[in-house]
């Protein structure tokens, strides 16, 4: 029980606010409350990947495997 009290006191001492840390954060200036951020330039459009070529490649692999016969002989 005494150990628990010592640990609690040490934690409270470490967490106690000091004079250099304000208890409340500073409020923003009224002019900053409704400030609009600058517009970001549009990102360049990237070409879409060729999905049909990927599908055709997978179909070719499937056909080659089917033509080679069973694998567990």
C-alpha positions in Angstrom: 0.0 0.0 0.0 2.9 2.4 0.8 4.5 1.6 -2.5 1.3 2.5 -4.3 1.2 5.9 -2.5 4.8 6.6 -3.4 4.2 5.7 -7.1 1.1 7.8 -7.2 2.9 10.8 -5.6 5.8 10.4 -8.1 3.4 10.3 -11.1 1.5 13.4 -9.7 4.7 15.3 -9.2 5.8 14.5 -12.8 2.5 15.4 -14.3 2.1 18.6 -12.2 1.9 21.7 -14.6 4.8 24.1 -14.4 4.8 27.8 -14.8 6.2 27.6 -18.3 3.3 25.5 -19.7 0.0 27.4 -19.9 -3.0 25.7 -18.6 -5.1 26.7 -21.7 -3.8 27.1 -25.2 -3.8 30.6 -26.7 -6.9 31.5 -28.7 -6.4 32.2 -32.4 -6.8 35.8 -33.6 -10.3 36.7 -34.8 -8.9 37.3 -38.3 -7.6 33.8 -38.5 -10.9 32.1 -37.6 -12.4 32.3 -41.1 -9.2 32.5 -43.2 -9.3 30.5 -46.4 -6.2 28.5 -47.1 -4.5 29.1 -50.5 -5.7 27.0 -53.4 -3.5 24.0 -54.2 -2.6 23.3 -57.8 -4.3 20.4 -59.4 -2.2 17.3 -59.6 -1.3 16.1 -63.0 -3.5 13.4 -64.4 -1.8 10.0 -64.7 -2.8 7.6 -67.5 -4.9 4.7 -66.3 -3.1 1.4 -66.3 -3.9 -0.9 -69.2 -6.1 -3.4 -67.5 -6.9 -5.3 -70.7 -3.2 -6.0 -71.3 -2.9 -7.4 -67.7 -5.9 -9.7 -68.2 -4.6 -10.9 -71.6 -1.2 -11.7 -70.0 -2.9 -13.7 -67.2 -5.0 -15.6 -69.8 -1.9 -16.4 -71.8 -0.2 -17.9 -68.7 -3.4 -19.9 -68.0 -3.4 -21.3 -71.5 0.3 -22.2 -71.4 -0.2 -24.0 -68.1 -3.3 -25.8 -69.5 -1.4 -26.8 -72.6 1.6 -28.2 -70.6 -0.6 -30.8 -69.0 -1.0 -31.9 -65.4 1.8 -30.9 -63.0 1.7 -33.8 -60.5 2.9 -36.6 -62.7 
